[in-house]
């Protein structure tokens, strides 16, 4: 092999870039991060952290640390629609799975709840842990270009402080450099859709608003006022950054009129109007604008260069899918790069990254933009035309005791129900299905049919291409551990039961450093709740092969008792996914992934290996 300065060069240190570096460093891959900026995010930006992303943080050993900087789940969800924060309420919505009718779905679906972690707190957690685990980095360093060849690539970088240009040699490149991605432009990724179709003004400020929100805690408050009724959403926003003294105020503006004024007097008046307190003492910290995009790349990679995050999917923050999808992109890509670099997989495995994540990108771009459109019916219930006092007229419209008022209130209930597709869309977040060469379909399964709306509700399944279902097991100390805790951690896991001894012996016979047998029912992974038995969709003597990213690669639903048959089936499935002859793959005599995790100080006590 030729000499490389690093195995993977990551351009960008945002959620996608730092998550990629964290995962790669955890897996023992040399990774170097560069950013043209002098530090990480300096504004709150993305914040909703959904269950799937918290599962990723959990797998990488940083869930507890991230939670220290988060608004906890129980304070996130009483989303308000009102004439001002101090004024009359129009509606409240129990959001992010906190409502009595949905919280059970969220608890059953994952060992993790949601968190609200503004980006300026999330990025340091990812970046710091990546560096602690061996990732190197260079700030104030601008990526200029790269040239690929048969064995790797050579990237040209520039130190912005000195102007010095130099090259770095790597096997692979990840462009996580945002919505104006130099890497995506350079490799010619076709971004399809519409950019800058609307715009929003943001003001970050400090003010103690606890008296307005302590009794109805939420991170989002929508203000239905004439001063902020421009654009698709047509409402002002008060978003809690830190409960309850740091906030963002936001409103739409007309791009045709140029950039909005952020005159201190005007901004102060605007914020006070949204809060409904004309004497509110506020401290303005910063102002900014951002554009609403609706675009996605048709493919995510060319040769040895891959793009992730906003570089390939660009959309508004509605539905809270931005940083979540970015982090999940990187989690999907990182294990594949690690396996190729270590010689465990053929480079063709990397083609599955685009095949699996691009459809997800298209889905979330569409969902986020539709969530903005879905404010229209709610606005229609409140707005009136030609009234001297539109707020009073809107309230009167909603409180009218006549048949017309009844119809408005029925329409309002339907409009509020529609917002569940933005605020309680567990299915959008957890029902992602992968179809690629890294998944071996189950021909007996047929086409999946959803029992409930697939956007609103999780349908847990062990079908290949789906995320492994969460079920509570019990470890040797009697403590509950999730099926997600005993799998992942950079390894393939074969889940079977006490009747699946043939599968356990097949794993032992293969003697692969990245494959573990998880025999549910043995000490350390017992199933006293029968929870796994209920969701596994296989015979106890069947098997479910789980990838390092927690997705099902293959399964055998029927019982297999013969050791040779089990070995042949498992070997065929792994060879199909990884594209290699397993007889030529390094055996456990080499450093395995579990050892690498332990060397990096990552908690592995639940990853029972037989």
C-alpha positions in Angstrom: 0.0 0.0 0.0 1.3 3.5 -0.8 1.9 5.9 2.1 -1.0 8.0 3.2 -1.0 11.0 5.6 -4.4 9.9 6.8 -7.0 7.2 5.8 -9.9 9.6 5.5 -9.9 13.4 5.1 -13.1 15.1 6.4 -13.8 18.6 5.1 -16.1 20.4 7.6 -16.6 20.1 11.4 -20.3 20.5 11.6 -22.7 17.7 12.7 -21.9 15.5 9.7 -18.2 16.1 9.6 -17.6 15.7 13.4 -19.9 12.7 13.6 -18.0 11.0 10.7 -14.6 11.7 12.4 -15.9 10.5 15.8 -17.1 7.2 14.3 -14.0 6.6 12.2 -11.7 7.4 15.1 -13.7 5.1 17.3 -13.3 2.3 14.8 -9.5 2.8 14.7 -9.3 4.5 11.3 -6.9 7.5 10.9 -9.0 10.6 10.1 -8.1 14.2 9.7 -10.6 17.1 9.9 -10.2 20.5 8.3 -12.3 23.6 8.6 -11.8 27.0 7.1 -13.3 28.6 10.2 -11.4 29.2 13.4 -13.8 27.1 15.6 -17.1 25.3 15.7 -20.7 26.6 15.4 -21.2 29.9 17.1 -25.0 30.1 16.8 -27.7 27.6 17.9 -28.8 26.5 14.4 -30.1 22.9 14.4 -31.4 21.6 17.8 -34.0 18.9 17.7 -32.2 15.6 18.3 -34.5 12.7 17.5 -34.5 9.2 18.9 -32.5 7.7 16.0 -29.7 10.3 16.4 -29.6 9.7 20.2 -29.3 6.0 19.4 -26.2 6.9 17.3 -24.8 9.0 20.1 -25.5 6.0 22.5 -23.7 3.6 20.2 -20.6 5.9 20.0 -20.5 6.3 23.7 -21.4 10.0 24.0 -25.1 10.0 24.8 -24.7 10.9 28.4 -22.3 13.7 27.7 -24.5 15.2 25.0 -27.5 15.1 27.4 -25.8 17.4 29.8 -26.1 20.2 27.3 -29.7 19.5 26.2 -33.1 20.6 27.1 -34.6 17.3 28.3 -37.4 15.6 26.5 -40.1 16.5 29.1 -39.5 20.2 28.6 -39.7 20.2 24.8 -43.2 19.5 23.9 -46.1 21.9 24.8 -45.8 23.7 21.5 -47.9 26.9 21.6 -49.9 28.9 19.0 -50.9 32.2 20.5 -51.3 35.9 19.7 -48.2 36.6 21.8 -46.4 34.7 24.5 -48.3 36.7 27.1 -51.5 36.9 25.1 -54.4 34.7 24.1 -53.8 31.1 23.1 -55.2 29.7 19.9 -54.0 26.1 20.3 -51.5 23.9 22.0 -50.0 20.8 20.5 -48.2 18.0 22.5 -45.2 17.6 20.4 -42.0 15.4 20.0 -43.9 12.4 21.4 -44.7 14.0 24.8 -48.5 13.7 24.5 -50.4 11.1 26.4 -51.6 9.5 23.2 -48.0 9.1 21.7 -45.5 8.9 24.5 -46.0 5.1 24.7 -45.1 4.7 21.1 -41.9 6.6 21.7 -41.0 4.6 24.8 -41.6 1.3 23.1 -39.8 2.3 20.0 -36.4 3.1 21.4 -34.3 3.0 24.5 -33.6 6.7 23.9 -35.9 9.8 24.3 -35.6 13.0 22.3 -33.3 15.8 23.3 -33.0 19.4 22.3 -29.3 20.1 21.8 -28.5 23.3 19.9 -25.8 22.9 17.4 -23.2 25.0 19.2 -23.4 22.5 22.1 -23.6 19.3 19.9 -20.6 20.0 17.7 -18.1 20.3 20.6 -19.3 16.9 22.0 -18.7 15.2 18.7 -15.5 17.0 17.9 -13.9 16.7 21.3 -14.5 13.0 21.5 -13.3 12.5 18.0 -10.0 14.2 18.9 -9.7 12.3 22.1 -10.0 9.1 20.2 -7.2 10.0 17.7 -8.7 12.2 15.0 -6.4 15.0 14.0 -7.7 18.4 12.9 -6.7 21.8 11.4 -8.9 24.9 11.8 -8.4 28.0 9.6 -7.6 25.6 6.8 -9.5 25.8 3.5 -10.1 22.9 1.2 -9.2 23.9 -2.4 -9.4 20.7 -4.5 -8.4 17.1 -4.9 -7.2 14.7 -7.5 -8.1 11.0 -7.4 -6.0 8.1 -8.7 -6.1 4.3 -8.5 -4.8 4.0 -5.0 -6.1 7.2 -3.3 -6.4 10.9 -3.6 -4.3 14.0 -3.1 -6.0 17.1 -1.7 -4.8 20.7 -1.8 -5.4 22.8 1.3 -4.6 26.4 2.3 -3.8 27.8 5.7 -5.9 30.9 5.8 -3.7 32.6 8.4 -0.5 32.4 6.3 -1.7 31.7 2.8 0.5 28.6 2.6 -0.8 25.8 0.3 0.1 22.2 0.8 -1.2 18.8 -0.1 -2.4 15.8 2.0 -2.6 12.2 0.8 -5.7 10.2 1.8 -7.5 7.1 0.7 -11.0 8.7 0.9 -12.6 12.2 1.2 -15.8 13.2 3.0 -17.2 16.6 2.0 -19.3 17.7 5.0 -18.8 21.3 4.1 -22.4 22.6 4.2 -24.9 23.9 1.7 -22.2 25.8 -0.3 -20.1 22.6 -0.5 -16.9 23.0 -2.4 -16.5 19.3 -2.6 -20.0 18.7 -4.0 -19.4 21.3 -6.7 -16.0 20.0 -7.5 -17.1 16.4 -8.1 -20.1 17.5 -10.0 -22.9 16.3 -7.8 -26.2 17.3 -9.4 -28.3 19.2 -6.8 -32.0 19.0 -7.9 -34.6 21.3 -6.6 -35.1 25.0 -5.7 -32.7 27.1 -3.6 -33.6 30.2 -1.6 -37.3 30.0 -2.2 -38.1 31.9 1.0 -36.2 33.7 3.8 -36.3 34.1 7.5 -34.7 36.6 9.9 -33.4 35.4 13.3 -32.5 37.4 16.4 -30.7 35.7 19.3 -31.5 37.4 22.5 -31.4 36.9 26.3 -34.5 37.6 28.4 -36.1 35.8 31.4 -39.4 34.5 30.0 -39.9 31.8 32.6 -43.1 33.4 33.9 -44.7 32.8 30.4 -43.5 29.3 29.7 -42.8 27.5 33.1 -46.4 26.2 33.2 -46.4 25.1 29.6 -42.8 24.2 28.8 -41.8 24.0 25.2 -38.9 24.9 22.9 -41.2 26.3 20.2 -43.8 29.0 20.4 -45.6 30.2 17.3 -47.0 33.8 17.4 -50.0 34.7 15.2 -49.5 38.4 14.9 -49.8 40.8 11.9 -46.3 41.9 12.4 -44.9 38.5 11.5 -47.5 37.1 9.1 -45.4 37.2 6.0 -44.5 34.1 4.0 -45.4 30.4 4.0 -45.6 29.9 7.8 -47.0 33.3 8.4 -46.2 33.4 12.1 -43.5 34.6 14.3 -41.3 32.2 16.3 -39.9 32.2 19.8 -37.5 29.3 20.2 -36.0 28.5 23.5 -32.3 27.9 23.4 -31.7 27.5 27.1 -34.7 27.3 29.4 -35.9 29.9 29.9 -33.5 32.8 29.4 -31.9 32.4 26.0 -34.1 32.7 22.9 -34.4 33.1 19.2 -37.1 35.3 17.6 -37.8 34.6 14.0 -40.0 35.9 11.2 -40.2 35.7 7.4 -39.3 38.5 5.1 -39.6 39.3 1.4 -36.3 38.8 -0.4 -37.4 41.1 -3.2 -37.1 44.0 -0.7 -33.4 43.1 0.1 -32.0 42.2 3.5 -34.1 43.1 6.5 -33.2 45.8 8.9 -31.8 44.8 12.2 -31.9 48.3 13.7 -31.8 47.8 17.5 -34.9 49.8 18.2 -36.9 47.9 15.5 -35.7 44.5 16.7 -36.4 45.3 20.3 -39.9 46.4 19.4 -40.4 43.2 17.3 -39.3 40.9 20.1 -41.4 42.7 22.7 -44.5 42.4 20.4 -43.9 38.6 20.0 -43.6 38.2 23.7 -46.4 40.6 24.4 -44.5 42.6 27.0 -43.9 46.2 25.9 -41.4 46.8 28.8 -39.4 43.5 28.4 -35.7 43.9 29.2 -33.8 42.1 26.4 -30.2 41.7 25.5 -29.7 41.3 21.7 -26.7 38.9 21.1 -26.7 38.5 17.3 -28.8 38.7 14.2 -28.8 36.6 11.0 -30.8 35.5 8.0 -31.2 32.1 6.3 -32.9 30.9 3.2 -35.5 28.1 2.7 -34.1 25.5 0.3 -35.7 22.5 -1.2 -33.0 20.5 -3.0 -31.2 17.2 -2.8 -28.3 15.6 -4.7 -29.2 12.8 -7.1 -26.2 10.8 -5.9 -23.9 11.3 -2.9 -20.5 10.2 -4.2 -18.1 10.1 -7.1 -15.2 7.7 -6.8 -13.3 8.2 -3.6 -15.2 11.4 -2.6 -18.4 11.3 -0.6 -20.6 14.1 0.6 -22.9 14.2 3.6 -25.2 16.5 5.5 -26.2 19.9 4.0 -23.8 19.3 1.2 -26.3 16.9 -0.4 -29.7 17.7 1.2 -30.9 21.3 1.8 -34.1 22.1 3.5 -35.6 24.3 6.3 -35.5 23.2 9.9 -39.2 22.3 10.0 -39.7 18.8 11.3 -36.3 18.9 13.0 -34.6 16.7 10.4 -31.4 18.6 9.5 -28.6 17.7 11.9 -30.3 14.3 12.6 -30.1 13.3 8.9 -26.5 14.7 8.7 -25.3 12.7 11.7 -27.1 9.6 10.4 -25.5 10.0 6.9 -22.0 9.9 8.5 -22.9 6.9 10.8 -24.0 5.0 7.7 -20.8 5.9 5.8 -18.2 5.6 8.5 -18.4 1.8 9.2 -18.3 1.1 5.5 -15.1 3.2 5.1 -13.6 1.5 8.1 -14.3 -2.0 6.8 -12.8 -1.1 3.4 -9.8 0.5 4.9 -9.2 -2.5 7.2 -9.6 -5.0 4.3 -12.8 -6.5 5.7 -14.9 -5.4 2.7 -14.5 -4.7 -1.0 -14.6 -1.0 -2.0 -17.8 -1.8 -3.8 -19.5 -1.7 -0.4 -19.1 2.1 -0.5 -21.6 2.3 -3.3 -24.3 1.4 -0.9 -23.9 4.7 0.9 -25.5 6.7 -1.8 -28.1 4.0 -2.6 -29.2 3.9 1.1 -29.0 7.6 2.1 -30.0 9.5 -1.0 -33.7 8.3 -0.8 -33.7 9.3 2.8 -32.4 12.8 1.8 -35.2 13.1 -0.8 -37.8 12.1 1.8 -36.7 14.6 4.5 -36.3 17.5 2.0 -39.9 16.9 0.9 -41.2 16.4 4.5 -39.5 19.6 5.9 -40.9 21.8 3.1 -44.3 20.2 3.3 -44.4 21.0 7.0 -44.1 24.7 6.2 -47.0 24.4 3.8 -49.1 22.7 6.5 -49.3 25.9 8.5 -51.7 27.3 5.9 -54.9 25.6 7.2 -54.1 26.8 10.8 -53.6 30.3 9.6 -56.8 30.3 7.7 -58.8 29.5 10.9 -57.5 32.7 12.5 -56.9 35.3 9.9 -59.5 37.9 8.8 -59.4 40.4 6.1 -59.8 44.2 6.3 -60.2 44.4 10.1 -58.8 47.3 12.0 -57.7 45.0 14.8 -57.0 41.6 13.1 -56.0 39.9 16.3 -59.2 40.8 18.1 -61.1 39.8 14.9 -59.3 36.5 14.7 -60.1 35.7 18.3 -63.7 36.6 17.8 -63.8 34.3 14.8 -62.6 31.4 16.9 -65.0 32.1 19.7 -68.1 32.8 17.7 -70.9 30.6 19.2 -72.8 30.5 15.9 -72.7 27.6 13.4 -70.0 29.5 11.5 -67.8 29.5 14.7 -68.4 25.8 15.2 -67.2 25.2 11.7 -64.1 27.3 12.3 -63.3 25.4 15.5 -63.7 22.0 13.7 -61.4 23.2 11.0 -58.9 24.4 13.7 -58.9 20.9 15.2 -58.2 19.4 11.8 -55.4 21.9 11.2 -53.8 21.1 14.5 -54.0 17.4 13.8 -52.2 18.0 10.5 -49.2 19.4 12.4 -48.6 15.9 13.9 -46.8 15.2 10.6 -44.2 17.7 11.6 -44.1 17.4 15.4 -45.0 13.7 16.1 -43.6 11.9 13.1 -41.9 9.0 14.7 -42.3 7.0 11.6 -40.4 9.6 9.5 -37.5 9.3 11.9 -37.4 5.6 12.5 -39.0 3.9 9.6 -36.2 4.5 7.1 -35.7 1.4 5.0 -32.5 0.6 3.1 -32.3 -1.2 -0.3 -28.8 -1.8 -1.6 -26.1 -4.4 -2.2 -25.3 -4.1 1.6 -28.7 -5.7 2.4 -29.8 -9.2 1.5 -33.5 -9.3 0.9 -35.8 -11.9 2.6 -37.7 -13.3 -0.4 -40.3 -14.8 1.8 -41.2 -11.5 3.4 -43.0 -10.0 0.4 -43.8 -6.3 0.1 -44.0 -4.6 3.5 -47.4 -3.3 4.4 -47.8 -0.7 7.2 -50.5 -1.2 9.7 -50.6 2.5 10.6 -49.5 5.7 8.9 -45.8 5.2 8.1 -44.9 8.8 8.7 -46.6 9.0 12.1 -45.9 5.6 13.6 -42.9 3.3 13.9 -43.3 -0.2 12.5 -40.6 -2.2 14.1 -39.4 -5.2 12.1 -36.4 -7.4 11.5 -36.9 -7.3 7.8 -33.5 -6.7 6.1 -33.0 -3.0 5.4 -34.8 -2.0 8.6 -33.4 -0.7 11.8 -33.1 -3.4 14.5 -36.1 -3.3 16.8 -35.5 -2.1 20.3 -36.4 -4.7 23.0 -35.3 -4.8 26.6 -33.1 -7.6 27.7 -31.5 -8.2 31.1 -27.7 -8.4 31.7 -25.8 -10.5 34.2 -26.4 -7.8 36.9 -30.1 -7.8 36.4 -30.1 -4.4 34.7 -32.1 -3.8 31.6 -30.1 -3.4 28.3 -31.5 -2.8 24.9 -31.0 -5.0 21.8 -29.3 -1.9 20.5 -26.8 -2.0 23.4 -25.7 -5.6 22.7 -25.2 -5.0 18.9 -23.4 -2.3 17.0 -20.2 -0.8 18.4 -18.5 -1.2 15.1 -19.3 -4.9 14.7 -21.6 -7.2 12.9 -23.8 -9.1 15.3 -25.7 -12.4 14.7 -28.8 -12.5 17.0 -30.1 -15.9 17.7 -31.7 -17.8 20.7 -30.8 -20.7 22.9 -32.1 -23.0 20.2 -29.6 -21.4 17.7 -26.4 -23.2 18.8 -25.7 -24.0 15.1 -25.5 -20.3 14.5 -23.2 -19.7 17.4 -20.9 -22.4 16.1 -21.0 -20.9 12.6 -19.8 -17.6 14.0 -17.0 -19.4 15.9 -16.0 -21.3 12.8 -15.7 -18.1 10.7 -13.5 -16.6 13.4 -13.9 -13.1 12.1 -12.7 -10.1 14.1 -15.8 -8.1 13.4 -18.5 -10.7 14.0 -20.1 -11.7 17.3 -22.9 -14.1 18.2 -25.5 -12.8 20.6 -27.4 -15.7 22.0 -30.5 -14.3 23.6 -31.3 -16.3 26.7 -27.8 -16.9 27.9 -26.4 -15.1 30.9 -25.9 -11.4 30.1 -28.6 -11.2 27.4 -31.6 -12.9 28.9 -35.2 -12.1 27.7 -37.3 -12.4 30.8 -39.9 -9.9 29.4 -40.1 -12.0 26.3 -39.7 -8.7 24.5 -37.3 -9.9 21.9 -39.3 -13.0 21.3 -42.3 -10.8 20.4 -40.5 -8.6 17.9 -37.8 -10.9 16.3 -40.1 -12.3 13.6 -37.9 -15.4 13.4 -37.8 -18.8 15.0 -35.7 -19.0 18.1 -33.3 -21.2 16.1 -33.3 -18.6 13.3 -31.0 -15.7 13.1 -30.8 -11.9 12.4 -27.6 -10.4 11.1 -27.2 -6.8 12.3 -24.8 -4.4 10.7 -22.5 -2.0 12.7 -25.0 0.8 12.1 -27.8 -1.1 13.7 -29.6 -2.1 10.5 -30.6 -5.6 9.6 -28.4 -7.0 6.8 -30.0 -10.4 6.5 -32.1 -12.9 8.4 -33.2 -16.5 8.4 -36.7 -16.7 9.8 -36.8 -20.6 9.9 -35.1 -22.8 12.4 -31.6 -24.1 11.3 -30.3 -27.0 13.4 -27.4 -28.2 11.2 -24.1 -26.4 11.8 -22.9 -26.7 8.2 -26.1 -25.3 6.8 -25.9 -22.4 9.3 -22.2 -21.8 8.3 -23.0 -21.8 4.6 -25.9 -19.4 5.0 -24.1 -17.0 7.2 -21.0 -17.1 5.0 -23.0 -16.4 1.9 -24.9 -13.5 3.5 -21.7 -11.8 4.8 -19.9 -12.4 1.5 -22.8 -10.8 -0.3 -22.9 -7.7 2.0 -19.1 -7.2 2.1 -18.2 -8.4 -1.3 -15.2 -10.4 -0.2 -14.2 -14.1 0.2 -14.3 -14.6 3.9 -11.6 -17.2 3.7 -9.2 -14.4 2.8 -10.4 -12.1 5.5 -8.2 -11.4 8.6 -9.2 -13.6 11.5 -9.4 -12.8 15.2 -5.7 -12.9 15.6 -5.7 -9.3 14.4 -7.0 -6.4 16.5 -10.8 -6.6 16.5 -13.2 -3.7 16.6 -14.3 -4.5 20.1 -10.7 -4.1 21.3 -10.4 -0.9 19.4 -13.5 0.5 21.2 -12.0 -0.5 24.5 -8.7 1.2 23.7 -10.6 4.4 22.9 -12.3 4.2 26.3 -15.8 3.5 25.0 -18.1 1.7 27.3 -18.7 -1.9 26.0 -20.0 -3.7 29.0 -23.3 -4.5 27.4 -21.8 -5.9 24.2 -21.8 -9.5 25.3 -19.7 -11.5 22.9 -19.9 -15.3 22.7 
